[in-house]
Amino acid sequence: MRLLAFVTEGATIQRILTHIGEPAQAPMAKPARGPPDWDQEPEPGMGWEGQMPAEPEFEFDQRISW
């Protein structure tokens, strides 16, 4: 496969897409959604007790040593 030409004219691009059976218009973009609720504290009494992992009893060295 090799590149033959760049098509930059809108009318020509629409004709080509229609000829090969593809939609000539881009689909509508969906609206953005809000951030995840990870940063919110759980409400008390929802069974979240003990869900967080316990702190390790040792200090973990994260430096890279090759």
mmCIF file of the N, C-alpha and C atoms, coordinates in Angstrom:
data_MODEL
# 
_entry.id   MODEL 
# 
loop_
_atom_site.group_PDB 
_atom_site.id 
_atom_site.type_symbol 
_atom_site.label_atom_id 
_atom_site.label_alt_id 
_atom_site.label_comp_id 
_atom_site.label_asym_id 
_atom_site.label_entity_id 
_atom_site.label_seq_id 
_atom_site.pdbx_PDB_ins_code 
_atom_site.Cartn_x 
_atom_site.Cartn_y 
_atom_site.Cartn_z 
_atom_site.occupancy 
_atom_site.B_iso_or_equiv 
_atom_site.pdbx_formal_charge 
_atom_site.auth_seq_id 
_atom_site.auth_comp_id 
_atom_site.auth_asym_id 
_atom_site.auth_atom_id 
_atom_site.pdbx_PDB_model_num 
ATOM 1   N N  . MET A 1 1  ? 0.849   -1.161 0.000  1.00 0.00 ? 1  MET A N  1 
ATOM 2   C CA . MET A 1 1  ? 0.000   0.000  0.000  1.00 0.00 ? 1  MET A CA 1 
ATOM 3   C C  . MET A 1 1  ? 0.901   1.231  0.000  1.00 0.00 ? 1  MET A C  1 
ATOM 4   N N  . ARG A 1 2  ? 0.511   2.212  -0.792 1.00 0.00 ? 2  ARG A N  1 
ATOM 5   C CA . ARG A 1 2  ? 1.283   3.448  -0.811 1.00 0.00 ? 2  ARG A CA 1 
ATOM 6   C C  . ARG A 1 2  ? 0.341   4.640  -0.959 1.00 0.00 ? 2  ARG A C  1 
ATOM 7   N N  . LEU A 1 3  ? 0.802   5.770  -0.539 1.00 0.00 ? 3  LEU A N  1 
ATOM 8   C CA . LEU A 1 3  ? 0.023   7.001  -0.571 1.00 0.00 ? 3  LEU A CA 1 
ATOM 9   C C  . LEU A 1 3  ? 0.026   7.557  -1.989 1.00 0.00 ? 3  LEU A C  1 
ATOM 10  N N  . LEU A 1 4  ? -1.165  7.826  -2.500 1.00 0.00 ? 4  LEU A N  1 
ATOM 11  C CA . LEU A 1 4  ? -1.281  8.357  -3.853 1.00 0.00 ? 4  LEU A CA 1 
ATOM 12  C C  . LEU A 1 4  ? -1.540  9.857  -3.865 1.00 0.00 ? 4  LEU A C  1 
ATOM 13  N N  . ALA A 1 5  ? -2.379  10.338 -2.930 1.00 0.00 ? 5  ALA A N  1 
ATOM 14  C CA . ALA A 1 5  ? -2.730  11.754 -2.936 1.00 0.00 ? 5  ALA A CA 1 
ATOM 15  C C  . ALA A 1 5  ? -3.337  12.154 -1.597 1.00 0.00 ? 5  ALA A C  1 
ATOM 16  N N  . PHE A 1 6  ? -3.298  13.444 -1.325 1.00 0.00 ? 6  PHE A N  1 
ATOM 17  C CA . PHE A 1 6  ? -3.998  14.025 -0.187 1.00 0.00 ? 6  PHE A CA 1 
ATOM 18  C C  . PHE A 1 6  ? -5.253  14.698 -0.725 1.00 0.00 ? 6  PHE A C  1 
ATOM 19  N N  . VAL A 1 7  ? -6.394  14.350 -0.157 1.00 0.00 ? 7  VAL A N  1 
ATOM 20  C CA . VAL A 1 7  ? -7.644  14.983 -0.556 1.00 0.00 ? 7  VAL A CA 1 
ATOM 21  C C  . VAL A 1 7  ? -7.984  15.988 0.532  1.00 0.00 ? 7  VAL A C  1 
ATOM 22  N N  . THR A 1 8  ? -8.081  17.266 0.176  1.00 0.00 ? 8  THR A N  1 
ATOM 23  C CA . THR A 1 8  ? -8.313  18.310 1.167  1.00 0.00 ? 8  THR A CA 1 
ATOM 24  C C  . THR A 1 8  ? -9.612  19.064 0.959  1.00 0.00 ? 8  THR A C  1 
ATOM 25  N N  . GLU A 1 9  ? -10.288 18.869 -0.154 1.00 0.00 ? 9  GLU A N  1 
ATOM 26  C CA . GLU A 1 9  ? -11.532 19.584 -0.423 1.00 0.00 ? 9  GLU A CA 1 
ATOM 27  C C  . GLU A 1 9  ? -12.700 18.832 0.202  1.00 0.00 ? 9  GLU A C  1 
ATOM 28  N N  . GLY A 1 10 ? -13.499 19.559 0.974  1.00 0.00 ? 10 GLY A N  1 
ATOM 29  C CA . GLY A 1 10 ? -14.607 18.944 1.703  1.00 0.00 ? 10 GLY A CA 1 
ATOM 30  C C  . GLY A 1 10 ? -15.624 18.259 0.820  1.00 0.00 ? 10 GLY A C  1 
ATOM 31  N N  . ALA A 1 11 ? -15.989 18.884 -0.283 1.00 0.00 ? 11 ALA A N  1 
ATOM 32  C CA . ALA A 1 11 ? -16.994 18.301 -1.178 1.00 0.00 ? 11 ALA A CA 1 
ATOM 33  C C  . ALA A 1 11 ? -16.497 16.982 -1.764 1.00 0.00 ? 11 ALA A C  1 
ATOM 34  N N  . THR A 1 12 ? -15.240 16.927 -2.135 1.00 0.00 ? 12 THR A N  1 
ATOM 35  C CA . THR A 1 12 ? -14.665 15.700 -2.697 1.00 0.00 ? 12 THR A CA 1 
ATOM 36  C C  . THR A 1 12 ? -14.621 14.599 -1.645 1.00 0.00 ? 12 THR A C  1 
ATOM 37  N N  . ILE A 1 13 ? -14.253 14.953 -0.432 1.00 0.00 ? 13 ILE A N  1 
ATOM 38  C CA . ILE A 1 13 ? -14.201 13.964 0.650  1.00 0.00 ? 13 ILE A CA 1 
ATOM 39  C C  . ILE A 1 13 ? -15.590 13.406 0.919  1.00 0.00 ? 13 ILE A C  1 
ATOM 40  N N  . GLN A 1 14 ? -16.619 14.259 0.938  1.00 0.00 ? 14 GLN A N  1 
ATOM 41  C CA . GLN A 1 14 ? -17.982 13.789 1.168  1.00 0.00 ? 14 GLN A CA 1 
ATOM 42  C C  . GLN A 1 14 ? -18.441 12.863 0.046  1.00 0.00 ? 14 GLN A C  1 
ATOM 43  N N  . ARG A 1 15 ? -18.102 13.178 -1.194 1.00 0.00 ? 15 ARG A N  1 
ATOM 44  C CA . ARG A 1 15 ? -18.474 12.310 -2.320 1.00 0.00 ? 15 ARG A CA 1 
ATOM 45  C C  . ARG A 1 15 ? -17.806 10.946 -2.206 1.00 0.00 ? 15 ARG A C  1 
ATOM 46  N N  . ILE A 1 16 ? -16.537 10.924 -1.829 1.00 0.00 ? 16 ILE A N  1 
ATOM 47  C CA . ILE A 1 16 ? -15.819 9.645  -1.700 1.00 0.00 ? 16 ILE A CA 1 
ATOM 48  C C  . ILE A 1 16 ? -16.429 8.813  -0.576 1.00 0.00 ? 16 ILE A C  1 
ATOM 49  N N  . LEU A 1 17 ? -16.671 9.432  0.580  1.00 0.00 ? 17 LEU A N  1 
ATOM 50  C CA . LEU A 1 17 ? -17.239 8.693  1.702  1.00 0.00 ? 17 LEU A CA 1 
ATOM 51  C C  . LEU A 1 17 ? -18.634 8.154  1.364  1.00 0.00 ? 17 LEU A C  1 
ATOM 52  N N  . THR A 1 18 ? -19.458 8.945  0.700  1.00 0.00 ? 18 THR A N  1 
ATOM 53  C CA . THR A 1 18 ? -20.788 8.499  0.306  1.00 0.00 ? 18 THR A CA 1 
ATOM 54  C C  . THR A 1 18 ? -20.682 7.339  -0.679 1.00 0.00 ? 18 THR A C  1 
ATOM 55  N N  . HIS A 1 19 ? -19.742 7.403  -1.595 1.00 0.00 ? 19 HIS A N  1 
ATOM 56  C CA . HIS A 1 19 ? -19.563 6.345  -2.599 1.00 0.00 ? 19 HIS A CA 1 
ATOM 57  C C  . HIS A 1 19 ? -19.177 5.012  -1.962 1.00 0.00 ? 19 HIS A C  1 
ATOM 58  N N  . ILE A 1 20 ? -18.341 5.042  -0.939 1.00 0.00 ? 20 ILE A N  1 
ATOM 59  C CA . ILE A 1 20 ? -17.912 3.778  -0.316 1.00 0.00 ? 20 ILE A CA 1 
ATOM 60  C C  . ILE A 1 20 ? -18.849 3.340  0.810  1.00 0.00 ? 20 ILE A C  1 
ATOM 61  N N  . GLY A 1 21 ? -19.932 4.094  1.035  1.00 0.00 ? 21 GLY A N  1 
ATOM 62  C CA . GLY A 1 21 ? -20.928 3.672  2.012  1.00 0.00 ? 21 GLY A CA 1 
ATOM 63  C C  . GLY A 1 21 ? -20.655 4.102  3.446  1.00 0.00 ? 21 GLY A C  1 
ATOM 64  N N  . GLU A 1 22 ? -19.808 5.068  3.627  1.00 0.00 ? 22 GLU A N  1 
ATOM 65  C CA . GLU A 1 22 ? -19.504 5.582  4.967  1.00 0.00 ? 22 GLU A CA 1 
ATOM 66  C C  . GLU A 1 22 ? -20.260 6.885  5.190  1.00 0.00 ? 22 GLU A C  1 
ATOM 67  N N  . PRO A 1 23 ? -20.570 7.203  6.452  1.00 0.00 ? 23 PRO A N  1 
ATOM 68  C CA . PRO A 1 23 ? -21.251 8.473  6.711  1.00 0.00 ? 23 PRO A CA 1 
ATOM 69  C C  . PRO A 1 23 ? -20.339 9.653  6.391  1.00 0.00 ? 23 PRO A C  1 
ATOM 70  N N  . ALA A 1 24 ? -20.898 10.679 5.777  1.00 0.00 ? 24 ALA A N  1 
ATOM 71  C CA . ALA A 1 24 ? -20.110 11.839 5.379  1.00 0.00 ? 24 ALA A CA 1 
ATOM 72  C C  . ALA A 1 24 ? -19.952 12.841 6.522  1.00 0.00 ? 24 ALA A C  1 
ATOM 73  N N  . GLN A 1 25 ? -20.775 12.714 7.565  1.00 0.00 ? 25 GLN A N  1 
ATOM 74  C CA . GLN A 1 25 ? -20.694 13.616 8.709  1.00 0.00 ? 25 GLN A CA 1 
ATOM 75  C C  . GLN A 1 25 ? -20.163 12.850 9.913  1.00 0.00 ? 25 GLN A C  1 
ATOM 76  N N  . ALA A 1 26 ? -19.390 13.538 10.735 1.00 0.00 ? 26 ALA A N  1 
ATOM 77  C CA . ALA A 1 26 ? -18.864 12.924 11.951 1.00 0.00 ? 26 ALA A CA 1 
ATOM 78  C C  . ALA A 1 26 ? -20.000 12.722 12.952 1.00 0.00 ? 26 ALA A C  1 
ATOM 79  N N  . PRO A 1 27 ? -19.937 11.667 13.793 1.00 0.00 ? 27 PRO A N  1 
ATOM 80  C CA . PRO A 1 27 ? -20.987 11.470 14.788 1.00 0.00 ? 27 PRO A CA 1 
ATOM 81  C C  . PRO A 1 27 ? -20.938 12.569 15.848 1.00 0.00 ? 27 PRO A C  1 
ATOM 82  N N  . MET A 1 28 ? -22.081 12.796 16.481 1.00 0.00 ? 28 MET A N  1 
ATOM 83  C CA . MET A 1 28 ? -22.157 13.801 17.533 1.00 0.00 ? 28 MET A CA 1 
ATOM 84  C C  . MET A 1 28 ? -21.337 13.342 18.736 1.00 0.00 ? 28 MET A C  1 
ATOM 85  N N  . ALA A 1 29 ? -20.624 14.277 19.337 1.00 0.00 ? 29 ALA A N  1 
ATOM 86  C CA . ALA A 1 29 ? -19.834 13.962 20.524 1.00 0.00 ? 29 ALA A CA 1 
ATOM 87  C C  . ALA A 1 29 ? -20.740 13.870 21.738 1.00 0.00 ? 29 ALA A C  1 
ATOM 88  N N  . LYS A 1 30 ? -20.456 12.899 22.611 1.00 0.00 ? 30 LYS A N  1 
ATOM 89  C CA . LYS A 1 30 ? -21.229 12.764 23.831 1.00 0.00 ? 30 LYS A CA 1 
ATOM 90  C C  . LYS A 1 30 ? -20.746 13.802 24.839 1.00 0.00 ? 30 LYS A C  1 
ATOM 91  N N  . PRO A 1 31 ? -21.613 14.251 25.732 1.00 0.00 ? 31 PRO A N  1 
ATOM 92  C CA . PRO A 1 31 ? -21.182 15.235 26.724 1.00 0.00 ? 31 PRO A CA 1 
ATOM 93  C C  . PRO A 1 31 ? -20.178 14.617 27.695 1.00 0.00 ? 31 PRO A C  1 
ATOM 94  N N  . ALA A 1 32 ? -19.310 15.461 28.201 1.00 0.00 ? 32 ALA A N  1 
ATOM 95  C CA . ALA A 1 32 ? -18.301 14.994 29.150 1.00 0.00 ? 32 ALA A CA 1 
ATOM 96  C C  . ALA A 1 32 ? -18.969 14.595 30.457 1.00 0.00 ? 32 ALA A C  1 
ATOM 97  N N  . ARG A 1 33 ? -18.360 13.652 31.138 1.00 0.00 ? 33 ARG A N  1 
ATOM 98  C CA . ARG A 1 33 ? -18.905 13.238 32.427 1.00 0.00 ? 33 ARG A CA 1 
ATOM 99  C C  . ARG A 1 33 ? -18.052 13.807 33.549 1.00 0.00 ? 33 ARG A C  1 
ATOM 100 N N  . GLY A 1 34 ? -18.577 13.792 34.724 1.00 0.00 ? 34 GLY A N  1 
ATOM 101 C CA . GLY A 1 34 ? -17.885 14.332 35.885 1.00 0.00 ? 34 GLY A CA 1 
ATOM 102 C C  . GLY A 1 34 ? -16.765 13.414 36.356 1.00 0.00 ? 34 GLY A C  1 
ATOM 103 N N  . PRO A 1 35 ? -15.960 13.885 37.301 1.00 0.00 ? 35 PRO A N  1 
ATOM 104 C CA . PRO A 1 35 ? -14.872 13.054 37.813 1.00 0.00 ? 35 PRO A CA 1 
ATOM 105 C C  . PRO A 1 35 ? -15.417 11.897 38.647 1.00 0.00 ? 35 PRO A C  1 
ATOM 106 N N  . PRO A 1 36 ? -14.628 10.850 38.823 1.00 0.00 ? 36 PRO A N  1 
ATOM 107 C CA . PRO A 1 36 ? -15.099 9.723  39.637 1.00 0.00 ? 36 PRO A CA 1 
ATOM 108 C C  . PRO A 1 36 ? -15.247 10.144 41.092 1.00 0.00 ? 36 PRO A C  1 
ATOM 109 N N  . ASP A 1 37 ? -16.019 9.390  41.837 1.00 0.00 ? 37 ASP A N  1 
ATOM 110 C CA . ASP A 1 37 ? -16.285 9.704  43.234 1.00 0.00 ? 37 ASP A CA 1 
ATOM 111 C C  . ASP A 1 37 ? -15.220 9.142  44.166 1.00 0.00 ? 37 ASP A C  1 
ATOM 112 N N  . TRP A 1 38 ? -14.038 8.854  43.680 1.00 0.00 ? 38 TRP A N  1 
ATOM 113 C CA . TRP A 1 38 ? -12.995 8.266  44.517 1.00 0.00 ? 38 TRP A CA 1 
ATOM 114 C C  . TRP A 1 38 ? -12.541 9.205  45.627 1.00 0.00 ? 38 TRP A C  1 
ATOM 115 N N  . ASP A 1 39 ? -12.578 10.512 45.376 1.00 0.00 ? 39 ASP A N  1 
ATOM 116 C CA . ASP A 1 39 ? -12.056 11.461 46.342 1.00 0.00 ? 39 ASP A CA 1 
ATOM 117 C C  . ASP A 1 39 ? -13.030 11.744 47.480 1.00 0.00 ? 39 ASP A C  1 
ATOM 118 N N  . GLN A 1 40 ? -14.254 11.297 47.377 1.00 0.00 ? 40 GLN A N  1 
ATOM 119 C CA . GLN A 1 40 ? -15.233 11.571 48.419 1.00 0.00 ? 40 GLN A CA 1 
ATOM 120 C C  . GLN A 1 40 ? -15.110 10.554 49.542 1.00 0.00 ? 40 GLN A C  1 
ATOM 121 N N  . GLU A 1 41 ? -15.253 11.031 50.760 1.00 0.00 ? 41 GLU A N  1 
ATOM 122 C CA . GLU A 1 41 ? -15.207 10.155 51.922 1.00 0.00 ? 41 GLU A CA 1 
ATOM 123 C C  . GLU A 1 41 ? -16.507 9.358  51.988 1.00 0.00 ? 41 GLU A C  1 
ATOM 124 N N  . PRO A 1 42 ? -16.437 8.090  52.362 1.00 0.00 ? 42 PRO A N  1 
ATOM 125 C CA . PRO A 1 42 ? -17.673 7.316  52.499 1.00 0.00 ? 42 PRO A CA 1 
ATOM 126 C C  . PRO A 1 42 ? -18.491 7.809  53.692 1.00 0.00 ? 42 PRO A C  1 
ATOM 127 N N  . GLU A 1 43 ? -19.790 7.663  53.591 1.00 0.00 ? 43 GLU A N  1 
ATOM 128 C CA . GLU A 1 43 ? -20.653 8.052  54.695 1.00 0.00 ? 43 GLU A CA 1 
ATOM 129 C C  . GLU A 1 43 ? -20.491 7.049  55.831 1.00 0.00 ? 43 GLU A C  1 
ATOM 130 N N  . PRO A 1 44 ? -20.526 7.520  57.075 1.00 0.00 ? 44 PRO A N  1 
ATOM 131 C CA . PRO A 1 44 ? -20.387 6.578  58.190 1.00 0.00 ? 44 PRO A CA 1 
ATOM 132 C C  . PRO A 1 44 ? -21.544 5.585  58.224 1.00 0.00 ? 44 PRO A C  1 
ATOM 133 N N  . GLY A 1 45 ? -21.228 4.378  58.627 1.00 0.00 ? 45 GLY A N  1 
ATOM 134 C CA . GLY A 1 45 ? -22.263 3.359  58.756 1.00 0.00 ? 45 GLY A CA 1 
ATOM 135 C C  . GLY A 1 45 ? -22.597 2.648  57.466 1.00 0.00 ? 45 GLY A C  1 
ATOM 136 N N  . MET A 1 46 ? -21.784 2.809  56.424 1.00 0.00 ? 46 MET A N  1 
ATOM 137 C CA . MET A 1 46 ? -22.077 2.147  55.154 1.00 0.00 ? 46 MET A CA 1 
ATOM 138 C C  . MET A 1 46 ? -21.310 0.840  54.983 1.00 0.00 ? 46 MET A C  1 
ATOM 139 N N  . GLY A 1 47 ? -20.687 0.348  56.053 1.00 0.00 ? 47 GLY A N  1 
ATOM 140 C CA . GLY A 1 47 ? -19.952 -0.908 55.956 1.00 0.00 ? 47 GLY A CA 1 
ATOM 141 C C  . GLY A 1 47 ? -18.558 -0.751 55.380 1.00 0.00 ? 47 GLY A C  1 
ATOM 142 N N  . TRP A 1 48 ? -17.987 0.450  55.472 1.00 0.00 ? 48 TRP A N  1 
ATOM 143 C CA . TRP A 1 48 ? -16.661 0.685  54.924 1.00 0.00 ? 48 TRP A CA 1 
ATOM 144 C C  . TRP A 1 48 ? -15.562 0.400  55.932 1.00 0.00 ? 48 TRP A C  1 
ATOM 145 N N  . GLU A 1 49 ? -15.913 0.053  57.155 1.00 0.00 ? 49 GLU A N  1 
ATOM 146 C CA . GLU A 1 49 ? -14.906 -0.205 58.174 1.00 0.00 ? 49 GLU A CA 1 
ATOM 147 C C  . GLU A 1 49 ? -14.050 -1.402 57.750 1.00 0.00 ? 49 GLU A C  1 
ATOM 148 N N  . GLY A 1 50 ? -12.776 -1.285 57.894 1.00 0.00 ? 50 GLY A N  1 
ATOM 149 C CA . GLY A 1 50 ? -11.873 -2.380 57.558 1.00 0.00 ? 50 GLY A CA 1 
ATOM 150 C C  . GLY A 1 50 ? -11.617 -2.538 56.076 1.00 0.00 ? 50 GLY A C  1 
ATOM 151 N N  . GLN A 1 51 ? -12.108 -1.656 55.236 1.00 0.00 ? 51 GLN A N  1 
ATOM 152 C CA . GLN A 1 51 ? -11.900 -1.772 53.801 1.00 0.00 ? 51 GLN A CA 1 
ATOM 153 C C  . GLN A 1 51 ? -10.518 -1.298 53.376 1.00 0.00 ? 51 GLN A C  1 
ATOM 154 N N  . MET A 1 52 ? -9.958  -0.336 54.102 1.00 0.00 ? 52 MET A N  1 
ATOM 155 C CA . MET A 1 52 ? -8.641  0.187  53.754 1.00 0.00 ? 52 MET A CA 1 
ATOM 156 C C  . MET A 1 52 ? -7.572  -0.789 54.239 1.00 0.00 ? 52 MET A C  1 
ATOM 157 N N  . PRO A 1 53 ? -6.551  -1.050 53.432 1.00 0.00 ? 53 PRO A N  1 
ATOM 158 C CA . PRO A 1 53 ? -5.486  -1.955 53.887 1.00 0.00 ? 53 PRO A CA 1 
ATOM 159 C C  . PRO A 1 53 ? -4.710  -1.328 55.038 1.00 0.00 ? 53 PRO A C  1 
ATOM 160 N N  . ALA A 1 54 ? -4.255  -2.166 55.920 1.00 0.00 ? 54 ALA A N  1 
ATOM 161 C CA . ALA A 1 54 ? -3.486  -1.697 57.071 1.00 0.00 ? 54 ALA A CA 1 
ATOM 162 C C  . ALA A 1 54 ? -2.109  -1.226 56.625 1.00 0.00 ? 54 ALA A C  1 
ATOM 163 N N  . GLU A 1 55 ? -1.554  -0.287 57.353 1.00 0.00 ? 55 GLU A N  1 
ATOM 164 C CA . GLU A 1 55 ? -0.199  0.185  57.067 1.00 0.00 ? 55 GLU A CA 1 
ATOM 165 C C  . GLU A 1 55 ? 0.783   -0.957 57.312 1.00 0.00 ? 55 GLU A C  1 
ATOM 166 N N  . PRO A 1 56 ? 1.786   -1.129 56.441 1.00 0.00 ? 56 PRO A N  1 
ATOM 167 C CA . PRO A 1 56 ? 2.763   -2.194 56.693 1.00 0.00 ? 56 PRO A CA 1 
ATOM 168 C C  . PRO A 1 56 ? 3.594   -1.888 57.937 1.00 0.00 ? 56 PRO A C  1 
ATOM 169 N N  . GLU A 1 57 ? 4.070   -2.929 58.581 1.00 0.00 ? 57 GLU A N  1 
ATOM 170 C CA . GLU A 1 57 ? 4.844   -2.770 59.808 1.00 0.00 ? 57 GLU A CA 1 
ATOM 171 C C  . GLU A 1 57 ? 6.306   -2.462 59.521 1.00 0.00 ? 57 GLU A C  1 
ATOM 172 N N  . PHE A 1 58 ? 6.697   -2.414 58.255 1.00 0.00 ? 58 PHE A N  1 
ATOM 173 C CA . PHE A 1 58 ? 8.071   -2.135 57.885 1.00 0.00 ? 58 PHE A CA 1 
ATOM 174 C C  . PHE A 1 58 ? 8.098   -0.981 56.893 1.00 0.00 ? 58 PHE A C  1 
ATOM 175 N N  . GLU A 1 59 ? 9.260   -0.348 56.779 1.00 0.00 ? 59 GLU A N  1 
ATOM 176 C CA . GLU A 1 59 ? 9.410   0.734  55.821 1.00 0.00 ? 59 GLU A CA 1 
ATOM 177 C C  . GLU A 1 59 ? 9.896   0.153  54.507 1.00 0.00 ? 59 GLU A C  1 
ATOM 178 N N  . PHE A 1 60 ? 9.210   0.472  53.433 1.00 0.00 ? 60 PHE A N  1 
ATOM 179 C CA . PHE A 1 60 ? 9.522   -0.068 52.115 1.00 0.00 ? 60 PHE A CA 1 
ATOM 180 C C  . PHE A 1 60 ? 10.365  0.930  51.339 1.00 0.00 ? 60 PHE A C  1 
ATOM 181 N N  . ASP A 1 61 ? 11.549  0.514  50.914 1.00 0.00 ? 61 ASP A N  1 
ATOM 182 C CA . ASP A 1 61 ? 12.456  1.370  50.171 1.00 0.00 ? 61 ASP A CA 1 
ATOM 183 C C  . ASP A 1 61 ? 12.098  1.290  48.696 1.00 0.00 ? 61 ASP A C  1 
ATOM 184 N N  . GLN A 1 62 ? 11.670  2.421  48.109 1.00 0.00 ? 62 GLN A N  1 
ATOM 185 C CA . GLN A 1 62 ? 11.247  2.441  46.724 1.00 0.00 ? 62 GLN A CA 1 
ATOM 186 C C  . GLN A 1 62 ? 12.316  2.966  45.774 1.00 0.00 ? 62 GLN A C  1 
ATOM 187 N N  . ARG A 1 63 ? 13.523  3.149  46.259 1.00 0.00 ? 63 ARG A N  1 
ATOM 188 C CA . ARG A 1 63 ? 14.587  3.615  45.366 1.00 0.00 ? 63 ARG A CA 1 
ATOM 189 C C  . ARG A 1 63 ? 14.984  2.498  44.409 1.00 0.00 ? 63 ARG A C  1 
ATOM 190 N N  . ILE A 1 64 ? 15.406  2.887  43.235 1.00 0.00 ? 64 ILE A N  1 
ATOM 191 C CA . ILE A 1 64 ? 15.840  1.922  42.225 1.00 0.00 ? 64 ILE A CA 1 
ATOM 192 C C  . ILE A 1 64 ? 17.319  1.636  42.444 1.00 0.00 ? 64 ILE A C  1 
ATOM 193 N N  . SER A 1 65 ? 17.651  0.377  42.506 1.00 0.00 ? 65 SER A N  1 
ATOM 194 C CA . SER A 1 65 ? 19.068  -0.007 42.613 1.00 0.00 ? 65 SER A CA 1 
ATOM 195 C C  . SER A 1 65 ? 19.331  -1.100 41.602 1.00 0.00 ? 65 SER A C  1 
ATOM 196 N N  . TRP A 1 66 ? 20.249  -0.843 40.713 1.00 0.00 ? 66 TRP A N  1 
ATOM 197 C CA . TRP A 1 66 ? 20.547  -1.797 39.653 1.00 0.00 ? 66 TRP A CA 1 
ATOM 198 C C  . TRP A 1 66 ? 21.719  -2.606 39.998 1.00 0.00 ? 66 TRP A C  1 
# 
